[in-house]
Amino acid sequence: MLLRADGDRFEESLVRARTWPATFAVRGWVNEGSLSVGDDMMKLLVAGDIRDNVLAALERLVSLIKGEVLLESEPR
């Protein structure tokens, strides 16, 4: 799979996530390029007050990034 990301939109997504209630810190990285089965697509860190809030914020952030930032395609 080929993975590309819009870097500006990725950073905007992280900044937006930092404004969510009970979220203290957000960091992220996208592994762009040609990926094989088992390779990490991205790594995200979300810190917050309690586990339920952190997991909800992480799930929301993953959905946001996969829906608006990443472009996946098959190599030709």
ROVO-989490 format. One line per 2 residues: number of its first residue (from 1); their letters; for each residue x, y, z of N, C-alpha, C. Coordinates in nm, 4 decimals. Layout:
% ROVO-989490
NUM	a	X Y Z X Y Z X Y Z  ...
END
This chain:
% ROVO-989490
1	ml	0.0837 -0.1153 0.0000 0.0000 0.0000 0.0000 0.0898 0.1237 0.0000  0.0460 0.2250 -0.0724 0.1127 0.3554 -0.0692 0.0313 0.4478 0.0203
3	lr	0.0978 0.5118 0.1123 0.0297 0.5995 0.2064 0.0865 0.7401 0.1936  -0.0040 0.8345 0.1756 0.0342 0.9756 0.1714 -0.0514 1.0517 0.2706
5	ad	0.0036 1.1599 0.3227 -0.0692 1.2423 0.4182 -0.0521 1.3893 0.3827  -0.1565 1.4650 0.4053 -0.1493 1.6103 0.3921 -0.0921 1.6623 0.5238
7	gd	0.0348 1.7023 0.5223 0.1046 1.7425 0.6441 0.0389 1.8565 0.7185  -0.0101 1.9564 0.6453 -0.0758 2.0705 0.7096 -0.2042 2.0267 0.7786
9	rf	-0.2830 1.9453 0.7107 -0.4087 1.8990 0.7701 -0.3832 1.8056 0.8882  -0.2739 1.7290 0.8820 -0.2383 1.6426 0.9935 -0.2087 1.7270 1.1173
11	ee	-0.1264 1.8297 1.1002 -0.0944 1.9182 1.2125 -0.2188 1.9894 1.2637  -0.3073 2.0322 1.1729 -0.4323 2.0959 1.2137 -0.5178 2.0007 1.2957
13	sl	-0.5187 1.8735 1.2586 -0.5948 1.7728 1.3327 -0.5411 1.7579 1.4747  -0.4089 1.7569 1.4883 -0.3492 1.7459 1.6217 -0.3807 1.8684 1.7064
15	vr	-0.3723 1.9868 1.6447 -0.4041 2.1109 1.7165 -0.5506 2.1103 1.7596  -0.6393 2.0677 1.6703 -0.7815 2.0621 1.7039 -0.8064 1.9662 1.8201
17	ar	-0.7393 1.8513 1.8186 -0.7588 1.7522 1.9242 -0.7144 1.8060 2.0603  -0.6160 1.8938 2.0616 -0.5683 1.9510 2.1884 -0.6737 2.0397 2.2544
19	tw	-0.7742 2.0830 2.1791 -0.8792 2.1691 2.2342 -0.9968 2.0895 2.2900  -0.9987 1.9587 2.2682 -1.1104 1.8777 2.3152 -1.1105 1.8696 2.4676
21	pa	-1.2288 1.8618 2.5272 -1.2365 1.8557 2.6739 -1.1565 1.7384 2.7305  -1.0909 1.7638 2.8422 -1.0166 1.6631 2.9182 -0.8941 1.6091 2.8446
23	tf	-0.8519 1.6743 2.7343 -0.7328 1.6327 2.6601 -0.6200 1.7301 2.6942  -0.5079 1.6752 2.7433 -0.3971 1.7590 2.7887 -0.2857 1.7709 2.6850
25	av	-0.2571 1.6625 2.6133 -0.1466 1.6632 2.5168 -0.1770 1.5679 2.4025  -0.1311 1.6037 2.2827 -0.1513 1.5204 2.1633 -0.0249 1.5273 2.0790
27	rg	0.0219 1.4129 2.0354 0.1373 1.4043 1.9452 0.1051 1.3002 1.8391  0.1701 1.3112 1.7220 0.1430 1.2131 1.6184 0.2501 1.2088 1.5122
29	wv	0.2522 1.0976 1.4397 0.3479 1.0733 1.3328 0.2807 0.9829 1.2300  0.3021 1.0107 1.1010 0.2487 0.9280 0.9927 0.3655 0.8683 0.9154
31	ne	0.3573 0.7401 0.8859 0.4593 0.6673 0.8109 0.4204 0.6704 0.6630  0.4639 0.7711 0.5918 0.4283 0.7843 0.4507 0.5185 0.6978 0.3626
33	gs	0.4655 0.6600 0.2483 0.5435 0.5838 0.1511 0.4848 0.4468 0.1278  0.5674 0.3556 0.0821 0.5264 0.2199 0.0516 0.5297 0.1359 0.1797
35	ls	0.4151 0.0836 0.2193 0.4046 0.0056 0.3423 0.3716 -0.1393 0.3111  0.4218 -0.2274 0.3947 0.3933 -0.3701 0.3840 0.3006 -0.4110 0.4974
37	vg	0.2456 -0.5293 0.4876 0.1603 -0.5823 0.5933 0.2390 -0.5812 0.7244  0.1801 -0.5281 0.8279 0.2445 -0.5223 0.9583 0.3150 -0.3916 0.9886
39	dd	0.3375 -0.3076 0.8873 0.3995 -0.1765 0.9108 0.3016 -0.0839 0.9812  0.3527 0.0009 1.0677 0.2694 0.1022 1.1323 0.2325 0.2101 1.0316
41	mm	0.1035 0.2449 1.0272 0.0581 0.3551 0.9422 0.0822 0.4889 1.0104  0.0522 0.4917 1.1398 0.0714 0.6139 1.2160 0.0818 0.5772 1.3632
43	kl	0.1370 0.6701 1.4376 0.1427 0.6573 1.5822 0.0850 0.7843 1.6407  -0.0038 0.7671 1.7365 -0.0669 0.8814 1.8011 -0.0574 0.8653 1.9518
45	lv	-0.0380 0.9767 2.0186 -0.0361 0.9798 2.1635 -0.1365 1.0835 2.2084  -0.2262 1.0426 2.2964 -0.3236 1.1343 2.3541 -0.3162 1.1185 2.5056
47	ag	-0.2961 1.2284 2.5749 -0.2944 1.2279 2.7216 -0.4125 1.3101 2.7709  -0.4767 1.2611 2.8750 -0.5921 1.3312 2.9287 -0.6178 1.2937 3.0727
49	di	-0.7370 1.3278 3.1196 -0.7658 1.3106 3.2606 -0.7974 1.1658 3.3003  -0.8935 1.1019 3.2340 -0.9275 0.9638 3.2681 -0.9314 0.8787 3.1417
51	rd	-0.9159 0.7497 3.1607 -0.9045 0.6565 3.0483 -1.0199 0.6679 2.9486  -1.1434 0.6747 2.9963 -1.2572 0.6822 2.9044 -1.2482 0.8040 2.8137
53	nv	-1.2084 0.9182 2.8678 -1.1960 1.0399 2.7867 -1.0807 1.0295 2.6879  -0.9702 0.9697 2.7323 -0.8537 0.9550 2.6447 -0.8867 0.8602 2.5293
55	la	-0.9491 0.7473 2.5584 -0.9842 0.6524 2.4522 -1.0834 0.7119 2.3533  -1.1802 0.7896 2.4032 -1.2767 0.8550 2.3145 -1.2062 0.9572 2.2246
57	al	-1.1142 1.0346 2.2814 -1.0405 1.1337 2.2024 -0.9504 1.0652 2.0990  -0.8859 0.9560 2.1373 -0.8001 0.8831 2.0448 -0.8816 0.8258 1.9292
59	er	-0.9961 0.7668 1.9602 -1.0830 0.7121 1.8555 -1.1306 0.8221 1.7608  -1.1683 0.9350 1.8160 -1.2139 1.0481 1.7342 -1.1003 1.1004 1.6457
61	lv	-0.9794 1.1081 1.7005 -0.8646 1.1577 1.6254 -0.8273 1.0626 1.5124  -0.8272 0.9333 1.5379 -0.7969 0.8354 1.4328 -0.8986 0.8479 1.3196
63	sl	-1.0247 0.8569 1.3534 -1.1292 0.8712 1.2510 -1.1106 0.9987 1.1702  -1.0788 1.1065 1.2375 -1.0564 1.2343 1.1706 -0.9389 1.2252 1.0731
65	ik	-0.8286 1.1693 1.1181 -0.7095 1.1609 1.0341 -0.7316 1.0651 0.9173  -0.7884 0.9482 0.9432 -0.8105 0.8524 0.8344 -0.9114 0.9062 0.7334
67	ge	-1.0069 0.9859 0.7786 -1.1090 1.0382 0.6892 -1.0695 1.1625 0.6119  -0.9833 1.2462 0.6694 -0.9557 1.3764 0.6093 -0.8093 1.4018 0.5741
69	vl	-0.7182 1.3196 0.6226 -0.5758 1.3504 0.6083 -0.5017 1.2484 0.5228  -0.5314 1.1208 0.5400 -0.4572 1.0144 0.4724 -0.5166 0.9779 0.3380
71	le	-0.4295 0.9432 0.2451 -0.4701 0.8920 0.1147 -0.3982 0.7599 0.0944  -0.4752 0.6524 0.0891 -0.4201 0.5181 0.0706 -0.4466 0.4727 -0.0732
73	se	-0.3460 0.4092 -0.1331 -0.3647 0.3544 -0.2681 -0.2785 0.2298 -0.2822  -0.3103 0.1503 -0.3813 -0.2337 0.0290 -0.4096 -0.1256 0.0620 -0.5108
75	pr	-0.0047 0.0063 -0.4935 0.1015 0.0320 -0.5928 0.0650 -0.0289 -0.7266  0.1136 0.0315 -0.8324 0.0835 -0.0171 -0.9679 0.1858 -0.1161 -1.0133
END
